[in-house]
C-alpha cells in the first residue's frame, strides 16, 4: 500500500480520479482504465480533501 503522503501528491488527471463516495457509474471508469494505460480511482477522499491534506 502506498504511503498517504505519496497518494495525495497525485493530482486528478487522465489516470487518477478522486471521488468522495462510490457510485456504480465508476465501473465504466474502471473498465476504461483497464482498456487504456491503467489508472487509479481513490474512493473516500475528494479533490478538496486531498488538497487540504497536502
N, C-alpha and C positions, 0 to 999 in steps of 0.2 A: 504494500500500500504506500502511496506517495505521501510525503510529509505535507501537512496542511499549508505551510508557508509556500511550498513549491506549487501546490494546487492553485492557490489564489493568485499566483503570478500569471496564470493563463487567462488572457483576455478572451471574451467571447468573440469567436471568428468562425470561419468556414468549418473547422473541425472541433471546436469547443463551444458548448452551449451550457448556460447556467439557467436552471429552472427551479422555481420555488416549490412546486409540488408536481406529482405525477399526473399526466393526462394520457389517455390511450392513444391520442394522435402522435405521441412521441415514438410509438412503434414504427411509424413510417420513417421518422428521422433515423432510427437505429438501422433500419433496412438500407436507407440511403448511405449512411456511414459505411455499412458493410459492403456495399456495392461500389464505393468510391475509394478514397485513400484512408478510410478509417476516421475515427473521431471519438470524442468523449462527451457524454451528456451527464452533467452534475445535477442531481436532484436534491433539493432541500436547502439550497442557497441560491439566491438570485444575484443579478449583477450588482445591485446596490449593496447587498450584504458583503459580497466579495470585495468591493471597494472599501467598505468600512473596516473589514478585517485586515486589509492591506495596510 
